[in-house]
Amino acid sequence: YHAVLVFSNPGFQDPVLLGDRLAAFHDQGGGVVVTAFANGNLRGAYASPANLNGYALLDYAGDVYGGYGSLGTVQEQQSPLMIGVASLSAPNAYRSAATIITGAVVVAWWDSDVSPANGGQPLVLRGTRGNRTLVELNFFPPSRGALA
């Protein structure tokens, strides 16, 4: 695989081993995209916010069910992460309550109901480690029907 999308509900069988393997995958050239809830469940080398050598872009602080959510301010209109994204509408916008880790760049925010000025949450983040891009998507990707 060239890249992996990591999501969980509610957790991982071995979060330390998975975190270590994701870090190694990234270091060997693989792309890693972490989503809401996974960012709080990963451990090991990947998710060590207290460790400045970690890979996480958000310091997870808990789950948020924000009800309806939509795409808010896009900070980086030309980002490859936003190509083809004109809107996002989520009737059940699950996301993580989190603090942005130093060095992470917010590409897009959730809508004005959760704007940065109102203590809102980032939607798409990017960062680098070892000259390789890291990405976090602060939403739970499966549809409601996927969990039925």
C-alpha positions in Angstrom: 0.0 0.0 0.0 1.1 3.6 -0.6 -1.2 5.0 2.1 -3.5 4.1 4.8 -6.6 5.7 6.3 -6.8 5.0 10.1 -10.1 5.2 11.9 -11.6 3.4 14.9 -14.7 3.0 16.9 -14.1 2.6 19.8 -10.5 1.5 19.9 -7.7 -0.8 18.7 -6.7 -4.2 20.0 -3.1 -3.1 20.4 -2.8 0.7 20.1 0.9 0.7 21.0 1.9 -1.8 18.4 -0.3 -0.1 15.8 1.1 3.3 16.6 4.7 1.9 16.3 3.8 0.3 12.9 2.2 3.5 11.6 5.3 5.5 12.5 7.5 3.0 10.8 5.2 2.9 7.7 5.5 6.7 7.5 9.2 6.7 8.0 9.6 4.2 5.2 7.7 6.4 2.7 4.0 5.4 3.3 1.2 7.9 3.7 -0.7 7.9 6.9 -4.0 9.8 7.4 -5.5 9.6 10.9 -9.2 10.5 11.6 -11.2 11.4 14.6 -11.3 8.8 17.5 -8.2 7.1 16.0 -6.2 10.1 17.1 -7.3 9.5 20.7 -6.9 5.7 20.6 -3.4 5.4 19.0 -0.4 5.0 21.3 3.2 4.2 20.8 5.6 6.1 18.5 2.9 7.6 16.3 0.8 9.4 18.9 3.0 10.9 21.5 2.0 14.6 21.7 4.2 15.1 24.8 7.1 13.8 22.7 8.0 16.5 20.2 9.2 13.7 18.0 5.7 12.3 17.7 3.6 12.2 14.6 0.3 13.4 15.9 -1.1 16.7 14.8 -3.8 17.0 17.4 -3.6 16.5 21.2 -6.7 14.5 21.7 -8.9 15.8 24.6 -12.2 13.9 24.1 -15.0 13.2 21.7 -17.4 15.8 20.5 -20.8 15.2 18.9 -21.5 18.5 17.3 -24.7 17.6 15.6 -24.8 19.1 12.2 -21.5 20.3 10.9 -20.2 21.7 7.6 -17.1 23.0 6.0 -16.0 26.3 7.4 -13.1 28.5 6.6 -10.5 26.9 4.2 -7.2 28.4 5.2 -5.3 26.8 2.3 -7.5 27.0 -0.8 -4.8 25.5 -3.1 -3.9 22.6 -0.8 -3.9 19.3 -2.6 -6.0 18.1 0.4 -8.9 20.3 -0.7 -8.8 19.8 -4.4 -12.4 19.1 -5.5 -13.9 19.9 -2.1 -16.5 22.6 -2.5 -18.6 21.7 0.5 -19.1 19.2 3.4 -22.4 18.6 5.0 -22.6 16.2 8.0 -25.8 15.7 9.9 -23.9 13.8 12.6 -20.6 15.6 12.6 -18.5 13.5 15.0 -15.1 15.0 15.7 -12.5 15.1 18.4 -12.1 17.9 21.0 -8.4 18.5 20.6 -5.6 21.0 20.8 -3.5 21.7 17.7 0.1 20.5 18.3 2.8 23.0 17.6 3.9 22.7 14.0 0.6 21.5 12.7 -1.1 23.6 10.0 -4.8 23.9 9.8 -5.9 23.5 6.2 -9.7 23.9 6.9 -11.9 24.5 9.9 -15.4 23.2 10.8 -18.2 25.7 10.2 -18.9 28.9 12.0 -20.8 27.2 14.8 -17.5 25.8 15.9 -15.2 28.5 14.6 -11.7 29.0 15.9 -12.9 32.3 17.5 -15.5 30.3 19.4 -13.2 27.6 20.5 -13.9 25.6 17.4 -12.2 22.6 16.0 -10.0 22.1 12.9 -11.3 19.9 10.2 -8.2 19.1 8.1 -4.6 19.4 9.3 -1.2 18.8 7.8 2.3 18.7 9.2 5.7 17.2 8.4 8.1 14.8 10.0 11.3 13.8 8.3 10.3 15.9 5.2 7.2 13.8 4.7 3.6 15.0 5.0 1.3 14.0 7.8 -2.5 14.4 7.6 -5.3 14.4 10.2 -8.9 14.6 9.3 -10.9 15.6 12.4 -14.1 13.7 11.5 -15.3 10.2 11.8 -15.4 9.0 8.1 -18.0 6.2 8.0 -21.6 7.1 7.3 -24.2 6.4 10.0 -25.4 3.4 7.9 -22.0 1.8 8.1 -22.4 1.3 11.9 -25.9 -0.2 11.7 
